[in-house]
């Protein structure tokens, strides 16, 4: 069994399509198919049910996938540990976030401490983020809501009130607070389902008897302020990402505690480099300054 076979197997198992897997690996389809076939011959069992160019893991493949992911996870941790020992001032920090609002401030402070460390940030849904954590493909996640799983370390770093953003000409713009039921007939702009804040808000609103009506659903939280300012709808905006704008007014929510917890997540078995440990300290210090 070869390392290359395991890498190809994981790509096909995750994409379930020969053409797409070959493209992601930058190899020909025939080379990929032959490599998977040799792996199956080595193991003595088929790993996929084949439907044209589509492949679906069978019972053997599903069992083997867990082992293959664990093996490659450990090898990747070893590579990172050696890289950290040989070149501690270099490397790349990989971060996934469910909301990008606080990321620029945190990354700016981290860059002051580690100017030669590169970083790569992805904005993902909660489920996408958890998948990358399990695969060991990110160092940390900034998540709302927190994730509680056996192999994921979860540190709550901030409790963030969620506010109501309305345009200055809105009927509620002269108030400081509002009850949720007063918003039942409003039109909202928001992020798509699957984002932690959206799912939290929808759940709390349903608990008081209504479901928010959305005229816009997207993947860019930063765009919501523009839409509110344009009068397209009102929005639920966490206090840490609100923008001070002349034509937007923010209200607190009465009666119901509408807050999101922001957590820093990492895989319990992932190697934590010195740079990554410093990043964790930067995150804790940043949210501490927010109170």
Secondary structure, DSSP 8 states (H G I E B T S, - for coil): --HHHHHHHHHHHHH-BHHHHHHHHTS-HHHHHHHHHHHHHHHTS--EEEETTEEEE-HHHHHHHHHHHHHHHHHHHHHHHHHHHH-TT--EEEEEES--TTHHHHHHHHHHH-TT-EEEEEE--HHHHHHHHHHT--SEEEESS---BTTEEEEEEEEEEEEEEEETTSTTTT-SEE-GGGGTT-EEEEE-TTSHHHHHHHHHHHHTT---EEEEEES-GGGHHHHHHTTS-BEEEEGGG----TTEEEEEE-SS--EEEEEEEEETTS---HHHHHHHHHHHHHHHHT-
